Amino acid sequence: MIGVIKNNFNKEFVNEHALDNLIAADKIIAFNRSKEWAVVGRDSVRKLNTYYPEGERRRITYGNDFIMK
């Protein structure tokens, strides 16, 4: 379970799926990482899976070679 601080400043514990939903809905201020709190909007947070109709847009790296997938 992951500790979160919601927009109303209440603390709760949620699972990973709920954390993703709360971040996407902009309903939390911060969540607890293993050693510190991550503040949404200030710190790097989870990226949600995004669908691209043209297919995958990220580069895949194997060693020193870059391959577009």
Protein Blocks (a to p, Z undefined) as FASTA:
>chain_A
ZZdddfkopacdddfklmmmmmmnopafbdcdfkbccdehjaccdddddddfkbpfbdcd
ehjbccdZZ
